[in-house]
Amino acid sequence: MNLIKSLVVGASLLGVLGTAAAQAQQYVPLLSYRVGPYAAGGSGFFGGVIDYFNLVNANGGINGVKMQWDECETEYNASRGVECYERNKTKNGGATLVEPLSTGIAYGILDRVATDKIPMTTMGYGRSDAANGKVFPYVFPLISSYWSQAAGMVKYLGEKSGGMDKLKGKKIVHLYHDSAFGKEPMPVLEEQAKQYGFELIKIPVAHPGNEQQSQWLQIRQAKPDFVILWGWGVMNAVAIKTAQRNGFPRENMLGVWWAGSEEDAIPAGDAAKGYSSMTFNTPGNYPVLDDIRKKVYGAGKGNLDDKTRIGSVYHMRGVTAAILWVEAIRNAQQKYGKGKVMTGEQVRWGFENLNVDPARQKALGAANMFPPVKTSCDNHEGSGAVKVQQWNGTKWQAITKDWVLGDSALVRKLVDDSSAKYAAEKKITPACMGG
């Protein structure tokens, strides 16, 4: 009788454990924003993330481990973002990574993620010096930082002028969102202005950016050769339309990649034709997007209400971010145990040892969708390469065939100098964490 009872109890325990294993999930809180002046960016990006998570789950998860997430509305507000982070970091067994898609929020939780051992990605934004993993072990400005982008911009404008030496004597306006985001590229732009002899004119635009008459009056008086538009949200379409009214050629405007989406160009109407922006995604369609249409939207699990936004700039960036997150988790599983839920510390190792090369991109259905990414302790960025795209009146088209790499030696020097100062202030001894 006791033997039978033991067998029944053992079978019950195995059933419970088996269910627990089957339900093992990798939790990622999404500090998203779907309301306010930056809603288009937030809804597109986080919609792309969720669509890719649903695709991964539809395909059986990461070696059987399904993705789990919930959203906390930050309204792109730094204090609300910090609240969302604190509220969600311990839920569902603990957050294993975080991505706020906001420089202000990223700065607000920068020290916290290191203490909490939760890796934070800042894909294409945030502190550029966080590329130094010896000082910022839990921060990953993946693909390309603002400093790399600024260097890529100057290189492109030099080539557009007929050679880098032709920049001498030219005027370049930096029309920027008056925030930490807008000021981030200044060290590179200032250094390269000295290096190549162009005049850098800095003109801030107050949040949210729907009033720019005085700024464009300054631009008209300065008569610059180029305008770098470092905008976000409603500021971008307003800038493009105001440029047209002031007779400034859009072909001589070059936007930050957060000023280069369909939501920036379409509201500007005909004024946007010929306008260019930086990007870290190549416009076009990819097998992974077709899979999302078929397996996710076909099953009624798509996140975007407007299906025409599938494969749009913001949506594609969200998919790209989720691809890199899932690859980091998969990478961590290779080291710490396939089919297991990874901790934040283990996922941090996964991010620090990424190698999403062209072959891996092709296997994921994303060949050339973003530049190859290979990270290390010294390099939490993993690429630094960019492209330039242009709005033809109806869609974005890449106008640089290959990925552009600016002055990487200058960027690295700035990264090392700035991160060394941060380490001294915070009494951090730079070192590789290993794993």
Phi and psi in degrees as a GROMACS rama.xvg file:
@    title "Ramachandran Plot"
@    xaxis  label "Phi"
@    yaxis  label "Psi"
@TYPE xy
-62.4394  -36.4337  ASN-2
-64.0552  -43.661  LEU-3
-62.177  -43.7637  ILE-4
-60.8671  -42.891  LYS-5
-63.3748  -41.2583  SER-6
-64.4287  -39.7115  LEU-7
-64.2762  -46.5072  VAL-8
-62.0373  -44.0106  VAL-9
-61.1435  -42.9424  GLY-10
-64.2299  -38.7881  ALA-11
-63.8246  -43.3955  SER-12
-62.944  -43.0768  LEU-13
-61.721  -36.7338  LEU-14
-65.1144  -43.5486  GLY-15
-63.2892  -47.411  VAL-16
-63.8198  -39.3811  LEU-17
-63.6539  -41.5002  GLY-18
-63.6077  -43.4031  THR-19
-60.479  -41.7498  ALA-20
-65.5248  -41.2224  ALA-21
-65.2512  -28.6988  ALA-22
-95.478  5.4541  GLN-23
-58.52  127.19  ALA-24
-135.237  145.412  GLN-25
-95.0887  113.509  GLN-26
-92.7385  128.921  TYR-27
-131.043  109.562  VAL-28
-74.0824  136.79  PRO-29
-105.717  110.848  LEU-30
-85.197  76.4694  LEU-31
-97.1056  168.913  SER-32
-143.931  126.759  TYR-33
-127.123  7.25563  ARG-34
-129.677  160.989  VAL-35
93.9297  -175.751  GLY-36
-68.0384  -12.785  PRO-37
-112.811  18.0684  TYR-38
-60.9995  -35.8946  ALA-39
-60.4554  -44.3961  ALA-40
-64.7653  -47.8403  GLY-41
-64.8621  -45.4396  GLY-42
-66.829  -39.1136  SER-43
-67.6742  -47.1926  GLY-44
-64.9559  -54.2836  PHE-45
-71.227  -26.4738  PHE-46
-62.7656  -40.6537  GLY-47
-64.8033  -40.649  GLY-48
-59.3819  -50.705  VAL-49
-65.1379  -38.6302  ILE-50
-60.7803  -40.8279  ASP-51
-71.3167  -38.9665  TYR-52
-57.8282  -43.9992  PHE-53
-64.881  -35.0119  ASN-54
-65.7659  -44.5354  LEU-55
-59.3106  -44.8916  VAL-56
-66.0907  -37.6512  ASN-57
-64.9175  -27.4473  ALA-58
-91.8443  10.5306  ASN-59
100.788  3.51539  GLY-60
84.9813  -167.583  GLY-61
-96.4094  98.5196  ILE-62
52.614  38.7537  ASN-63
95.8471  -14.6219  GLY-64
-87.8881  119.405  VAL-65
-84.3562  153.375  LYS-66
-82.9223  140.822  MET-67
-130.226  140.723  GLN-68
-156.328  161.933  TRP-69
-147.031  163.103  ASP-70
-109.023  145.84  GLU-71
-129.828  119.805  CYS-72
-73.1011  115.892  GLU-73
-98.3704  -16.3528  THR-74
56.5372  22.7093  GLU-75
59.3422  29.5911  TYR-76
-106.188  127.592  ASN-77
-59.0382  -46.9299  ALA-78
-67.5698  -39.177  SER-79
-65.8803  -35.4858  ARG-80
-63.1058  -42.1222  GLY-81
-64.1046  -41.7203  VAL-82
-59.9226  -45.3421  GLU-83
-60.6684  -42.5402  CYS-84
-60.7199  -49.6486  TYR-85
-64.1033  -36.352  GLU-86
-71.0273  -31.1475  ARG-87
-106.209  -11.1658  ASN-88
-65.8273  -23.5576  LYS-89
-106.41  1.24999  THR-90
-71.9473  155.393  LYS-91
51.0264  41.093  ASN-92
86.2864  -2.07776  GLY-93
109.144  137.919  GLY-94
-67.4558  142.609  ALA-95
-110.242  -7.69154  THR-96
-169.378  164.531  LEU-97
-147.418  147.124  VAL-98
-146.112  102.985  GLU-99
-84.7034  -12.2921  PRO-100
48.2189  46.0226  LEU-101
-161.91  122.34  SER-102
-61.1809  -41.7992  THR-103
-60.9973  -45.6185  GLY-104
-68.0515  -40.6297  ILE-105
-59.1296  -43.4087  ALA-106
-64.1097  -36.2453  TYR-107
-67.2753  -28.0992  GLY-108
-112.692  8.48812  ILE-109
-54.5619  -49.8853  LEU-110
-74.3841  -30.3863  ASP-111
-66.8584  -39.8207  ARG-112
-64.8276  -33.535  VAL-113
-66.8009  -42.4198  ALA-114
-64.9278  -41.4915  THR-115
-83.3804  -9.29994  ASP-116
59.2325  47.3696  LYS-117
-121.497  113.982  ILE-118
-65.2769  140.405  PRO-119
-117.704  126.479  MET-120
-94.7705  143.68  THR-121
-131.458  77.4883  THR-122
-74.2419  104.763  MET-123
81.222  18.5723  GLY-124
-161.21  -170.224  TYR-125
81.7675  -160.986  GLY-126
-71.3305  117.329  ARG-127
-68.7895  -31.0918  SER-128
-72.615  -7.45751  ASP-129
-68.7803  -5.45213  ALA-130
-60.9013  -22.1944  ALA-131
-83.7519  98.1038  ASN-132
-68.3547  -15.0114  GLY-133
-69.4266  -25.7945  LYS-134
-103.376  -34.4596  VAL-135
-120.42  71.9486  PHE-136
-64.4779  -23.5883  PRO-137
-105.9  9.95596  TYR-138
-118.618  134.299  VAL-139
-132.522  97.8939  PHE-140
-79.6146  70.706  PRO-141
-63.0555  151.609  LEU-142
72.8967  -68.2692  ILE-143
-157.856  131.587  SER-144
-86.728  173.203  SER-145
-62.3757  -35.5558  TYR-146
-67.7862  -42.2682  TRP-147
-63.8892  -38.6786  SER-148
-65.1052  -44.4284  GLN-149
-60.926  -40.7263  ALA-150
-65.1797  -38.0977  ALA-151
-66.0588  -36.3243  GLY-152
-62.572  -48.0621  MET-153
-63.065  -40.8421  VAL-154
-61.78  -44.534  LYS-155
-64.426  -43.983  TYR-156
-65.5411  -33.3263  LEU-157
-64.5313  -46.3788  GLY-158
-64.6996  -37.5867  GLU-159
-64.7632  -28.6017  LYS-160
-84.7636  -7.81705  SER-161
105.99  10.769  GLY-162
138.219  151.332  GLY-163
-59.4765  -34.5629  MET-164
-65.3047  -21.2302  ASP-165
-76.7138  -7.27329  LYS-166
-74.5254  -19.0167  LEU-167
-59.4056  127.118  LYS-168
86.8097  -7.47413  GLY-169
-80.6767  161.506  LYS-170
-112.672  129.033  LYS-171
-124.071  122.19  ILE-172
-89.6051  132.87  VAL-173
-103.647  97.3558  HIS-174
-92.4644  108.17  LEU-175
-129.195  148.877  TYR-176
-61.6168  123.444  HIS-177
-77.4559  78.3481  ASP-178
-157.909  177.896  SER-179
-57.7925  -37.1827  ALA-180
-57.9782  -48.946  PHE-181
-69.1027  -28.164  GLY-182
-88.2883  -13.0143  LYS-183
-56.3303  -39.8507  GLU-184
-80.5297  -5.23422  PRO-185
-56.871  -41.1271  MET-186
-55.4154  -39.7511  PRO-187
-71.7254  -46.7447  VAL-188
-62.2381  -40.9717  LEU-189
-65.7773  -42.3663  GLU-190
-66.631  -41.7571  GLU-191
-74.9296  -25.8846  GLN-192
-62.5298  -41.1559  ALA-193
-67.2879  -43.6965  LYS-194
-63.7473  -42.5364  GLN-195
-106.58  -4.01543  TYR-196
78.5516  24.139  GLY-197
-97.2964  157.291  PHE-198
-91.3767  125.206  GLU-199
-100.678  120.793  LEU-200
-112.171  116.706  ILE-201
-98.4363  124.85  LYS-202
-130.893  110.949  ILE-203
-81.7664  152.153  PRO-204
-124.951  124.997  VAL-205
-69.4402  145.112  ALA-206
-57.5045  140.741  HIS-207
-87.6104  -6.09374  PRO-208
104.7  15.9381  GLY-209
-86.4427  5.22743  ASN-210
-131.922  112.743  GLU-211
-135.209  18.2081  GLN-212
-59.8588  -45.5244  GLN-213
-66.2132  -36.4391  SER-214
-65.2041  -43.2628  GLN-215
-74.4538  -21.2642  TRP-216
-66.7087  -42.135  LEU-217
-61.3163  -42.2377  GLN-218
-64.1342  -42.2734  ILE-219
-61.8166  -38.9835  ARG-220
-71.7162  -35.4267  GLN-221
-75.3964  -27.6028  ALA-222
52.9171  58.3977  LYS-223
-74.1555  161.73  PRO-224
-79.2139  -37.1968  ASP-225
-139.58  152.43  PHE-226
-121.507  120.845  VAL-227
-89.6605  118.619  ILE-228
-97.3533  104.668  LEU-229
-102.919  70.5332  TRP-230
-113.838  178.694  GLY-231
-157.956  135.85  TRP-232
68.4224  -140.058  GLY-233
-61.6838  -22.4704  VAL-234
-57.1305  -33.0002  MET-235
-70.9504  -52.2882  ASN-236
-62.7059  -36.982  ALA-237
-62.5323  -42.9335  VAL-238
-62.9637  -43.9516  ALA-239
-64.9167  -44.1217  ILE-240
-68.1877  -38.334  LYS-241
-69.776  -33.1991  THR-242
-60.7492  -44.1636  ALA-243
-61.0805  -45.1023  GLN-244
-62.6321  -29.2335  ARG-245
-94.6448  5.81517  ASN-246
74.3504  20.5592  GLY-247
-90.6358  125.15  PHE-248
-65.1391  127.465  PRO-249
-65.8164  -23.3458  ARG-250
-63.2884  -19.3946  GLU-251
-102.965  13.4021  ASN-252
-104.078  137.378  MET-253
-132.658  114.375  LEU-254
-91.1652  152.908  GLY-255
-62.4454  160.041  VAL-256
-66.7987  -14.4645  TRP-257
-86.6037  8.01955  TRP-258
-122.432  28.5385  ALA-259
-136.985  49.6155  GLY-260
-117.263  171.343  SER-261
-60.6128  -35.5994  GLU-262
-70.2523  -16.7158  GLU-263
-88.206  -38.3645  ASP-264
-84.6098  -45.7195  ALA-265
-59.6812  -45.5622  ILE-266
-62.9117  -21.3307  PRO-267
-81.1919  -9.0836  ALA-268
62.0524  -140.769  GLY-269
-62.3842  -23.8306  ASP-270
-61.8242  -24.2615  ALA-271
-81.5775  -15.5808  ALA-272
-61.7695  127.586  LYS-273
92.0627  -10.1111  GLY-274
-71.9533  139.758  TYR-275
-118.705  155.952  SER-276
-146.757  162.56  SER-277
-76.9683  159.812  MET-278
-156.408  154.613  THR-279
-117  16.2536  PHE-280
-128.186  136.126  ASN-281
-81.4409  122.825  THR-282
-59.2521  148.087  PRO-283
139.943  -174.871  GLY-284
-109.657  152.026  ASN-285
-138.912  153.552  TYR-286
-53.5715  -36.083  PRO-287
-63.5958  -34.2657  VAL-288
-71.6855  -36.3068  LEU-289
-64.0024  -38.9543  ASP-290
-62.9444  -39.7521  ASP-291
-64.238  -43.0516  ILE-292
-59.9469  -44.8355  ARG-293
-75.9033  -52.5519  LYS-294
-86.7109  -27.912  LYS-295
-97.9419  -58.6209  VAL-296
-69.6237  -33.4555  TYR-297
-63.727  -26.398  GLY-298
-95.1874  5.95548  ALA-299
75.7848  21.4086  GLY-300
-111.922  11.2963  LYS-301
-65.4541  146.586  GLY-302
-90.2386  -25.9227  ASN-303
-88.8403  131.21  LEU-304
-68.8614  -38.0338  ASP-305
-94.79  103.819  ASP-306
-67.9431  -17.3819  LYS-307
-68.0686  -15.266  THR-308
-81.0535  -9.00844  ARG-309
-62.3624  124.379  ILE-310
84.5121  2.15954  GLY-311
-70.2725  170.117  SER-312
-55.8972  -53.7195  VAL-313
-65.0861  -41.6117  TYR-314
-62.3317  -44.2414  HIS-315
-63.6832  -35.3592  MET-316
-67.3543  -36.5006  ARG-317
-64.9948  -41.6791  GLY-318
-62.2884  -43.3021  VAL-319
-60.0134  -46.3849  THR-320
-58.1603  -47.7059  ALA-321
-64.7998  -35.6636  ALA-322
-58.8196  -47.9512  ILE-323
-66.0469  -37.2896  LEU-324
-63.7675  -47.7907  TRP-325
-64.4199  -37.8865  VAL-326
-65.2107  -36.1598  GLU-327
-65.6319  -41.1892  ALA-328
-66.7712  -43.2449  ILE-329
-61.4323  -41.1891  ARG-330
-60.4596  -45.3366  ASN-331
-62.8366  -39.0017  ALA-332
-62.5274  -35.1284  GLN-333
-59.6158  -33.1151  GLN-334
-90.4208  -41.3767  LYS-335
-105.482  -5.64889  TYR-336
134.948  110.792  GLY-337
-63.2695  141.22  LYS-338
78.9707  5.85776  GLY-339
-105.268  151.2  LYS-340
-74.2835  128.205  VAL-341
-88.5455  145.963  MET-342
-82.212  169.472  THR-343
-58.1145  -41.6899  GLY-344
-62.647  -40.3333  GLU-345
-70.2893  -39.042  GLN-346
-66.795  -34.1778  VAL-347
-56.9094  -44.1647  ARG-348
-62.2227  -40.4079  TRP-349
-60.1379  -40.0895  GLY-350
-67.4352  -37.7474  PHE-351
-75.3422  -10.3516  GLU-352
-126.117  34.8113  ASN-353
-72.05  146.75  LEU-354
-149.825  79.0498  ASN-355
-94.2171  83.0087  VAL-356
-86.5332  176.684  ASP-357
-55.3865  -36.9539  PRO-358
-65.3158  -42.2695  ALA-359
-67.9565  -40.0119  ARG-360
-58.0036  -45.2153  GLN-361
-61.1136  -42.5081  LYS-362
-63.0726  -28.9923  ALA-363
-88.205  -1.50011  LEU-364
76.7783  26.6512  GLY-365
-134.645  35.5984  ALA-366
-60.6704  121.56  ALA-367
66.8267  13.2099  ASN-368
-69.5609  -32.3899  MET-369
-145.61  161.963  PHE-370
-66.6508  153.883  PRO-371
-55.4129  140.814  PRO-372
-121.164  120.553  VAL-373
-134.584  112.781  LYS-374
-102.859  168.514  THR-375
-159.132  178.488  SER-376
-58.7036  -41.9816  CYS-377
-73.7466  -23.6144  ASP-378
-133.283  92.8368  ASN-379
-87.0181  0.945637  HIS-380
-86.3017  -51.4296  GLU-381
90.8815  -7.15636  GLY-382
-156.742  -78.6616  SER-383
90.3649  -2.6083  GLY-384
-86.9634  148.691  ALA-385
-139.577  169.137  VAL-386
-131.445  165.531  LYS-387
-114.635  134.053  VAL-388
-122.671  155.911  GLN-389
-131.895  142.877  GLN-390
-86.6838  121.412  TRP-391
-94.4171  6.95746  ASN-392
110.727  -24.1878  GLY-393
-131.692  -26.4186  THR-394
-156.959  167.649  LYS-395
-84.9644  141.122  TRP-396
-133.394  136.309  GLN-397
-68.9362  130.983  ALA-398
-110.733  -4.03848  ILE-399
-111.397  119.508  THR-400
-64.5299  -46.2373  LYS-401
-101.024  165.189  ASP-402
-69.4761  135.792  TRP-403
-98.9223  132.23  VAL-404
-119.088  119.592  LEU-405
-76.4716  -156.74  GLY-406
-73.9886  86.6133  ASP-407
-68.5457  -27.5124  SER-408
-67.1396  -41.9622  ALA-409
-63.5514  -45.6948  LEU-410
-60.21  -42.7239  VAL-411
-65.4135  -38.7718  ARG-412
-62.3946  -43.6772  LYS-413
-64.0283  -40.5807  LEU-414
-60.0659  -48.4424  VAL-415
-64.8735  -44.194  ASP-416
-64.8213  -46.7466  ASP-417
-68.5215  -42.5724  SER-418
-68.2046  -31.4514  SER-419
-65.1872  -40.453  ALA-420
-64.0062  -43.5162  LYS-421
-61.9304  -43.0073  TYR-422
-61.6666  -40.0491  ALA-423
-66.1696  -42.4983  ALA-424
-63.2175  -41.3747  GLU-425
-92.9883  1.37302  LYS-426
57.1209  46.0059  LYS-427
-98.2643  132.701  ILE-428
-93.3595  108.029  THR-429
-57.418  130.508  PRO-430
-165.211  153.905  ALA-431
-79.3334  137.484  CYS-432
-78.7112  -30.2528  MET-433
70.1171  -148.702  GLY-434
